[in-house]
Amino acid sequence: MNLLHVSVPFTLALLGWALFVPAVLLSVRAVQRHGFLPEGAQQNAWLAGLVCVAFLWTLQVKTGDGIAFGMLGTALYVLLFGRERAVLGLTAALALHTFLADGSWLNLGLNGVLFGVVPALVASALQRALERWLPKNVFVFIIGKGMFVTLAATAVTSLALLGLSMSVAAAPSAALHLSEYVGISLMMAWGEAVVSGMIFSSLVIFRPVVVLTYREDKYLPRR
């Protein structure tokens, strides 16, 4: 996470907070209205997921130009718990990661937009599109959401992070390798989509109670 320790312009950091705080407040309001996590298994999965995501963000490969690459895990988290709960969980994961890595709290708003709000909005929008236009069965649910949605949401998030990182944290020579960095980001997104798809399909089959976006009566109706 390049933006965890770099000095970003104050106006940019302030803009991040201005976008991030309303998103968190709206998520809190929606969760209060619909209920948070009624079952103990869902609560445990939510907490375990945010800890795993916070740890995953520490596994970064950094280039000489200051650009870091790694898996995000955000899209899968959104697929499991829905947009509002995911925003809150990813916010907690980001706060935990910032504390453990001794990162900049001023950058928390900007990082929250990139690692919480953006993947949540993209993944939830694609979920609604798939539910509207594609047949409602388990195969479409697992492949469409577990892989396609993860790939698209992760790619959008990675490219947004790459663009912002290059503008505020990278060396001037990084622009010469832009096409390579874009290719690496997309390959990382594809690898994450494959891994997330396997985890997602396993949970849908063996532990569907923790997949809050899955409804058996909708995707696996009784004949």
N, C-alpha and C positions, 0 to 999 in steps of 0.2 A: 504494500500500500504506500505508494510514493507520497501521498498527501498527508501522511501521519506525522512526519517529522520535518517537512519543508516549511518555509515561510511563504505563505500565500498573501497576496494583497489584502489589506483589511476590508476593502469594499467587496471583494469576492467572497471572503469569509462571512461578511455580514449578509450578503445575498444568499449564501448557503443556509444560514440560520433562518432568514426570512422565509425560505421555501420549506425548510425542514420542520420547524416548530408547528406551523399549521397542519402539516401532514400527520404529525404525531398526535396532535390534539383531536383531529378528525378521527383518527384510528381509535383513540381512547373512547371517544363518544360513541362510535359504532360498536365497539366491544361491550360497552356498558349497556347499550340498547339491546343487543342480540345475545348477550351472555358470553363469557370468556371461554373456558374449557371445562365442560361439565364433568368429564370423567377423569379419574386419576391417571390412566394410561396416556391420555392426551396431554395432560399437564406435564407428566414426566418426559414425554417425547419433545414437547415444546422447549422445556428447560435444557434437556440433553442436546437438542438441535442447536440452540444458540451457543452453547459451550463449544460444540464441534465446529461451528462456523467460525467462532472467534479464534479457535486454534488453527483452522485451515488457512486463515488470513496470514498467519505467521510463516507459512511455507511459501516463500517467494524466491524467485531467481532474478537477480538484478544484473543489468547490463552495464557496460562501461559508461554509457550515456546517462545513467541514472534512471532508466526505465525498468520497472519490475513487473514480472509476470507470475501469475499463480491462479489457482482455482478459486472460485468465489463461493459456490454453494448456496447463493441467494435464491436462485430460481427454484430449486428443489424445496427450499424452506417455504416459499410462497405457495407452491403446489400442494404442500402438505397441510398448511394451516390457513390458507386464504390471505387476502391482501392486508386486512387490518391487523390481524394477529401477527402476520409476518413482519409488518413495519415495526410493531412494538418489540418483537423478538430480535430483529436485526439491530434495532436501536440499542437494546441491552447488550447484544453481542459486540457491537461497535464500542460501547462504553467500556466493557470488560477488556476488549483488545487494546483500547487506548490507555487504560490504566496499567495493564501488564507490560505494554511496550513503552510506557512513559512517553506517549505521543502528545501532540499539541491539542488541547481541548478547544482552542479557538477554531481549529479545522473540523471539529466534530460535526457541525452543521453541514458543511460541504461534503464530507465523507458520508454523512447520513443520507443525503440526497442521492449520491452515487451508488451506495451499497444497500440502501433500504428502499427509498421511494421509487427510483427508476426501475429496478427489477420488479418491484411489486406492481407498479402500474402496467408495465409491458406484459408481464406474465398473466395478470388478471384480465387484461384486454384480449389477449390471444385466447385465453380460456373461454371467455364469453363468445368469441368468434367461432371457435371450434364447436361449442355446444349448440350454436345457432345453425351452422351450415353443414355439419357432418352428422352421420348416423350416431345414435346414442347406444353404444355397446362397449364392452370392456376393452376390446382390442383397440378401438379408436381412442378410448380414454387413456390407455397406457402408452401407446405409441405416440399419439398426437400430443398429449400433455407431457408425458414423461421424457420425450426426446425432442419433439419439434419446438414446443414452448420453451423448454430449457435451453435449447440451442439458440433460439432467437433472442430470448431475454438476456442470456449470458453474453451473446455477441454484442448486443446494443450497449449493455453495461460496460463491457470491456473496452469497446471503442470509445465510449464517452470518457472513461477513466484514462485511456491512452491519450486522447486529445488534450484533456485538461492537464495531465501529467507533463506532456511535452511542452505545453505553453508556460508552465510555472516551475517545473522542477528539472527538466532535462537540459543537457548541454546543447549549445547551438548546433553541433554536428549531428544531433539525433534526427534532425529533419532529413538528412541524407539517407537514412535507413527507414523512412516512414513506411514504405511498402512492405519491407520485411517485418516490421513490428505489427502492421495490420494483419499480415499472414499468420504470424505467431499467435496473435489474439484470437483469430478465427479458428486456428487449429486447437488452441486450448479450449475454446468454447465447444468444439465438436467432441473433444475427449471428455469434457465435463458432462455433456449431454448423454454420452454413452453410459458413463458411470451412474449418473443420476437416473437414467432410464431403468437400469438394472435394480437400483435401490427402490425406486418408485414402484416398479412392477412387483417386487418382492413384498413390499408393504401392502399393496392393494390386495394381493393374494392371501398372505399369511396374517396380516395385522391391519385390516381395513379400518378399524376403529380410529387409528391415528391419522388417517388421510381424511381430513375434514371436507375436502372438495369432492369426495366420492360418496355417491348415494346408490346403494344396492338396488333399490326399487326403480331407479332411473336408468342405470346402466346394465343391470342384470335382472330384469323383471321375471317373475315366475310365469311359466307357461300355463 
